[in-house]
Amino acid sequence: MQYRVEGIVIRSMDYGEGGKIVTLLTQTHGKAGIIIRGAKKAKSRHGSLSQLFTHGEYIYFRNSGLGTLTHGEIIESHHVLRERLELAAYASYAAELTDRTTHEDEAGGYMFEQLKACLSALAEGKDVQITVQLYEMKILEAAGYAPEVEACVSCGNVVGPMALSGRAGGVLCSRCRSKDPGALELGDGALKLLRLFRRMDLRRLGSIQVKDETKAQLKQGMRLLIDAQIGIPLKSRTFLDQMDKYSF
């Protein structure tokens, strides 16, 4: 059966002597795995379609298992995301997180649009940490683990300082804070941004200025939620942590 899909490459690996197997997040068919024969050859017509972060139209045949590409056209190469180390690191994390949390043949229109917006925001020079943290929130929502950040998950209190609990899946007020000793105390700025993340579509992200202290809290908070609710080890996140450790 022939398929025509719009997709973004979220994983690419060598196949045989000259080919590639790519995993696409598609607009209409969830994840799709396809073989691109001859992709590694210098004069390949389809080599660029196998590169990570490429957004394109893919036409392939598939009876069962992997499909085989017959034709494709690039819509956006996102070459800048592969050329700059920091952008490559953050985009790789977004791609791997998508790959590990999305099922085969699962309808993916919403997450396709969110990933496309995430990669575009990174390429346009928007704040890399805020962009990826907002995308992490969309991943949690799509997986059914959206955190409760408007009111205490334990008693419903909406006033006073709040702490974020990965275990409870949301915020705890000062009265309920003791229920999770590992909860992260949130400043007003971080709490407001978490609430904004829950309401915001990534396609609406504009330029935003966030204090370093607030960004650090957001990073810790999203890490708590991702680890508690999804808990998948990611190579790209390990690299991000190493890069942050040695950046000056």
Buried (B, 14 or more C-beta within 10 A) or exposed (E): EEBEBBBBBBBBEEBEEBBBBBBBBBBBBBBBBBBBBBBBEEEBEBBBBBBBBBBBBBBBEBEEEBBEBBEBEBBBBBEBBBEEEBBBBBBBBBBBBBBBBBEEEEEBEEBBBBBBBBBBBBBEEBBBBBBBBBBBBBBBBBBEBBBBBBBBBBEEBEEEBBBBBBBBBBBBBBEBBEBBEEBBEBBEBBBEBBEEBBEBEBEEBEEEEBEEEBBEBBBBBBBBBBEBBBEEEBEBBEBBEEEEEEEE
